[in-house]
Amino acid sequence: MFAVTLLSCNLGSDGEDDNFDSGVFFAELERRRSAWEELGINHYRFIMDVSSSAGGPSAAFVTVFPDREPEVLFWSDSGPPPFWVTSPPSNVDPDEPFWPFQGITLTELFASFDDFFRSLVESGFIIRVSYNERYHFPERMNNYFPPGGGWPTDGGGISFSITNFEVLRNSND
């Protein structure tokens, strides 16, 4: 696994974020987005799991192609054995399978992460992100609002992980 963890903040003994620097955090996100885009990867696949204290987990297997819409399969545990299906669970929008993030490709998700992370920072959430060192996309993200912080969902949060990333060869390669 090629990952490094960027901890966005550390909590002091009073539970307060005592050294979060949003400028550093967003500069790193932008640096990683630029590095991803410079790679020019347009044919790949990955699994993304999203878990929310409000909506439960969802997982999707995405294959991105250079010339057409991505293919998305959704995890179903509705009967033994669990398997991948083309129809999303009832709580998942097929056009936005990674809600609250927008998009399906890693490039689309990068844009969504920026907006989403900014709204979290402004709301007082704590964010931790680890990036794939080889391909630069965020592999894991956890955020939560510290219990006792006054947010309506004390202790709640959203997390995601991107696993099984693989660059595929184009048929003309």
Secondary structure as GFF3:
##gff-version 3
##sequence-region A 1 173
A	DSSP	beta_strand	3	7	.	.	.	ID=ss1
A	DSSP	alpha_helix	22	39	.	.	.	ID=ss2
A	DSSP	beta_strand	44	52	.	.	.	ID=ss3
A	DSSP	beta_strand	56	64	.	.	.	ID=ss4
A	DSSP	beta_strand	71	76	.	.	.	ID=ss5
A	DSSP	beta_strand	83	85	.	.	.	ID=ss6
A	DSSP	alpha_helix	106	123	.	.	.	ID=ss7
A	DSSP	beta_strand	126	132	.	.	.	ID=ss8
A	DSSP	beta_strand	138	144	.	.	.	ID=ss9
A	DSSP	beta_strand	158	167	.	.	.	ID=ss10
###
